[in-house]
Amino acid sequence: ANRGLGLEFVRQYASASEDVRLYACCRKPSAATELVALASSSGGLITVHELDVTDAGSVHRLAAALDGVAVDVLINNSAMNPDPSTQNFSGDIDYSLWAEAMDTNVYGVVRVTKALLPSLLLSQQKKLIHIGSRAGSVSSQLVETGRKGQLIYRSSKAALNMTAKLLDVELAELGVLSLVIHPGHVQTDMGGDQAPLTPQQSVSGMVRCIEFLQPALDGDANMRFVWYDGRSIGW
């Protein structure tokens, strides 16, 4: 939550009309200048917590800090996308970076969700949110579109979709509502300065998706895969 979409989530929830208690996580709180400033001016509503989703010890320490605390909305936002030159089938593939991406983009989601599930189950809302990407949609990667490259990132986001779906099948019976949201192409470090969406536009849409998330009417598992504005995306 120290930059990009994560930091914008903190800004928007902090400026909500009703008080929102935020537990904002990042790898190096000492370097998270903007996030710490927001926390300092929040009157205790925002606290900053050290978290490395690839480190089981770090995840468990966060869970211990939140022991007995009800978490209404858990947002799995961490992601990495290696340099495109390292993930093209026609060029060199850095398999060690592929493993790192899977550790962050997929395994980290499971670590955090599993560790914080007790806190999520204490809530009346129980909303489990994964920030995914249309890049992980298998059906959108058609030959006709000319989509090539990003083998590491796209495969990790597709794996996140399956992981999120399997978690939903298991957790829906406990009342957990799950959602994978594609934020769009956003002006962040990952998206680049020329992206068409600002973080404010993307996150405001995602917050609405989270706010209006409801159980599936047919009684099935709740998982959907949507754009930041609520439109469905093919798996």
C-alpha positions as CSV (number, residue, x, y, z in Angstrom):
1,A,0.0,0.0,0.0
2,N,3.0,2.3,-0.3
3,R,2.5,3.3,-3.9
4,G,0.3,3.0,-7.0
5,L,-3.1,1.3,-6.6
6,G,-2.5,0.3,-3.0
7,L,-1.7,3.8,-1.9
8,E,-4.7,5.1,-3.7
9,F,-6.9,2.6,-2.0
10,V,-5.7,4.0,1.3
11,R,-6.4,7.6,0.2
12,Q,-9.9,6.8,-1.0
13,Y,-10.9,4.7,2.0
14,A,-9.4,7.3,4.4
15,S,-11.5,10.1,2.8
16,A,-14.8,8.1,3.0
17,S,-17.8,9.8,4.5
18,E,-17.7,7.3,7.4
19,D,-14.6,6.4,9.4
20,V,-12.7,3.4,8.0
21,R,-10.1,1.5,9.9
22,L,-7.2,0.7,7.6
23,Y,-4.3,-1.8,8.1
24,A,-2.0,-0.8,5.3
25,C,0.9,-3.1,4.5
26,C,4.2,-2.8,2.7
27,R,7.6,-4.3,2.7
28,K,9.5,-1.3,4.0
29,P,7.4,1.0,6.2
30,S,10.5,3.2,6.9
31,A,10.6,4.1,3.2
32,A,6.9,4.5,2.7
33,T,6.9,8.3,3.1
34,E,3.4,9.1,1.7
35,L,1.7,6.2,3.4
36,V,3.3,7.0,6.8
37,A,2.2,10.7,6.3
38,L,-1.4,9.5,5.7
39,A,-1.3,7.3,8.8
40,S,0.2,10.1,10.9
41,S,-2.7,12.4,10.0
42,S,-5.5,9.8,10.4
43,G,-6.0,10.0,14.1
44,G,-5.2,6.3,14.5
45,L,-7.5,5.1,11.8
46,I,-4.6,4.0,9.6
47,T,-1.7,1.9,10.8
48,V,1.2,0.8,8.7
49,H,2.4,-2.8,8.9
50,E,5.5,-4.5,7.5
51,L,4.5,-7.3,5.1
52,D,6.5,-9.3,2.6
53,V,4.0,-11.8,1.0
54,T,6.8,-14.0,-0.1
55,D,8.0,-14.5,3.5
56,A,5.9,-16.8,5.6
57,G,7.4,-15.4,8.8
58,S,6.4,-11.9,7.8
59,V,2.8,-13.0,7.0
60,H,2.5,-14.8,10.3
61,R,3.7,-11.7,12.2
62,L,1.0,-9.7,10.5
63,A,-1.6,-12.3,11.4
64,A,-0.5,-12.2,15.0
65,A,-0.8,-8.4,15.1
66,L,-4.4,-8.7,13.8
67,D,-5.3,-11.6,16.1
68,G,-8.9,-11.1,17.2
69,V,-9.5,-8.2,14.8
70,A,-12.4,-8.4,12.4
71,V,-11.3,-7.6,8.8
72,D,-14.2,-6.6,6.6
73,V,-12.3,-6.4,3.3
74,L,-9.0,-8.1,2.6
75,I,-7.4,-6.8,-0.6
76,N,-4.6,-8.9,-2.1
77,N,-2.8,-6.3,-4.2
78,S,0.8,-7.3,-4.4
79,A,2.2,-8.1,-7.8
80,M,5.3,-8.1,-9.9
81,N,5.8,-8.0,-13.7
82,P,9.4,-8.6,-14.8
83,D,11.1,-6.8,-17.6
84,P,9.3,-7.8,-20.9
85,S,12.7,-8.8,-22.4
86,T,12.9,-11.7,-19.8
87,Q,9.6,-13.3,-20.6
88,N,9.2,-13.8,-24.3
89,F,9.1,-17.3,-25.8
90,S,11.0,-16.2,-28.9
91,G,13.8,-14.7,-26.8
92,D,15.4,-15.5,-23.4
93,I,13.2,-16.6,-20.5
94,D,14.4,-15.9,-17.0
95,Y,13.0,-18.9,-15.1
96,S,14.2,-17.6,-11.7
97,L,12.1,-14.4,-12.3
98,W,9.2,-16.6,-13.3
99,A,9.5,-18.4,-9.9
100,E,9.7,-15.0,-8.1
101,A,6.5,-13.8,-9.9
102,M,4.6,-16.9,-9.0
103,D,5.7,-16.5,-5.4
104,T,4.5,-12.9,-5.3
105,N,1.4,-13.1,-7.5
106,V,0.0,-16.5,-6.5
107,Y,1.7,-18.1,-3.5
108,G,1.7,-14.8,-1.6
109,V,-2.1,-14.5,-2.1
110,V,-2.6,-18.0,-0.5
111,R,-0.2,-17.2,2.3
112,V,-2.0,-14.0,3.2
113,T,-5.5,-15.3,2.8
114,K,-4.8,-18.4,4.8
115,A,-3.2,-16.4,7.6
116,L,-5.8,-13.7,7.8
117,L,-8.8,-16.0,7.3
118,P,-9.6,-16.0,11.1
119,S,-9.9,-12.2,11.0
120,L,-12.0,-12.2,7.9
121,L,-14.4,-14.7,9.4
122,L,-14.9,-12.4,12.4
123,S,-16.5,-9.8,10.1
124,Q,-20.0,-9.5,9.0
125,Q,-18.9,-8.6,5.4
126,K,-16.2,-11.2,4.8
127,K,-15.0,-9.7,1.4
128,L,-11.9,-11.3,-0.2
129,I,-10.7,-9.2,-3.1
130,H,-7.9,-10.1,-5.5
131,I,-6.4,-7.4,-7.8
132,G,-6.0,-9.4,-11.0
133,S,-5.4,-8.5,-14.6
134,R,-7.1,-9.1,-17.9
135,A,-3.7,-10.3,-18.9
136,G,-4.6,-13.5,-17.0
137,S,-7.7,-14.1,-19.1
138,V,-7.1,-17.2,-21.2
139,S,-10.0,-16.5,-23.5
140,S,-8.7,-13.0,-24.3
141,Q,-5.2,-14.2,-25.5
142,L,-6.3,-15.0,-29.0
143,V,-4.1,-15.3,-32.0
144,E,-6.2,-12.8,-33.9
145,T,-5.4,-10.1,-31.3
146,G,-1.7,-10.3,-31.8
147,R,-1.1,-10.6,-28.1
148,K,2.5,-11.8,-27.5
149,G,5.0,-11.8,-24.8
150,Q,4.7,-11.3,-21.0
151,L,4.7,-15.1,-20.6
152,I,5.6,-14.8,-16.9
153,Y,3.1,-12.1,-15.9
154,R,0.2,-13.5,-17.9
155,S,0.7,-17.1,-16.7
156,S,1.0,-15.9,-13.1
157,K,-2.2,-13.9,-13.4
158,A,-4.0,-16.8,-15.0
159,A,-2.8,-19.0,-12.1
160,L,-4.2,-16.3,-9.7
161,N,-7.6,-16.6,-11.3
162,M,-7.7,-20.4,-10.8
163,T,-6.4,-20.0,-7.3
164,A,-9.0,-17.4,-6.4
165,K,-11.7,-19.6,-7.9
166,L,-10.6,-22.6,-5.8
167,L,-10.4,-20.5,-2.7
168,D,-13.9,-19.2,-3.4
169,V,-15.4,-22.7,-3.8
170,E,-13.9,-23.6,-0.4
171,L,-14.7,-20.4,1.4
172,A,-18.1,-19.5,0.1
173,E,-19.7,-22.0,2.4
174,L,-18.2,-19.9,5.3
175,G,-19.9,-16.8,4.0
176,V,-16.8,-15.3,2.3
177,L,-17.5,-13.2,-0.8
178,S,-14.8,-13.2,-3.4
179,L,-13.9,-11.1,-6.4
180,V,-11.1,-10.7,-8.9
181,I,-10.9,-7.2,-10.3
182,H,-8.9,-6.0,-13.3
183,P,-7.9,-2.4,-12.5
184,G,-7.5,-1.4,-16.2
185,H,-4.4,0.1,-17.7
186,V,-3.4,2.5,-15.0
187,Q,-0.7,5.2,-14.6
188,T,1.4,3.4,-12.1
189,D,5.1,2.2,-12.0
190,M,3.8,-1.0,-13.7
191,G,1.4,0.6,-16.1
192,G,3.5,3.5,-17.2
193,D,2.9,7.2,-17.5
194,Q,1.0,6.9,-20.9
195,A,-1.7,4.6,-19.5
196,P,-5.3,5.9,-20.1
197,L,-6.5,5.6,-16.5
198,T,-5.4,7.5,-13.4
199,P,-5.1,5.6,-10.1
200,Q,-8.0,7.7,-8.8
201,Q,-10.3,6.6,-11.7
202,S,-9.4,3.0,-11.4
203,V,-9.6,2.7,-7.6
204,S,-12.9,4.6,-7.3
205,G,-14.4,2.1,-9.7
206,M,-12.9,-0.9,-7.7
207,V,-14.2,0.5,-4.4
208,R,-17.7,0.6,-5.9
209,C,-17.3,-3.0,-7.0
210,I,-16.3,-4.0,-3.5
211,E,-19.0,-2.0,-1.9
212,F,-21.8,-3.6,-3.9
213,L,-20.4,-7.1,-3.8
214,Q,-23.3,-9.5,-2.9
215,P,-23.8,-13.2,-2.6
216,A,-24.7,-15.1,-5.8
217,L,-28.4,-15.4,-6.2
218,D,-28.2,-18.9,-7.4
219,G,-26.5,-20.1,-4.2
220,D,-23.3,-21.1,-6.1
221,A,-19.9,-19.8,-5.3
222,N,-19.7,-16.1,-5.7
223,M,-16.5,-15.6,-7.7
224,R,-16.6,-13.2,-10.6
225,F,-13.8,-11.7,-12.7
226,V,-14.6,-8.0,-13.6
227,W,-13.2,-4.8,-14.9
228,Y,-12.8,-1.9,-12.4
229,D,-16.2,-0.6,-13.6
230,G,-18.0,-3.9,-13.0
231,R,-18.0,-5.3,-16.5
232,S,-17.4,-9.1,-16.6
233,I,-14.2,-10.5,-18.2
234,G,-14.0,-14.0,-19.7
235,W,-11.9,-16.4,-17.7
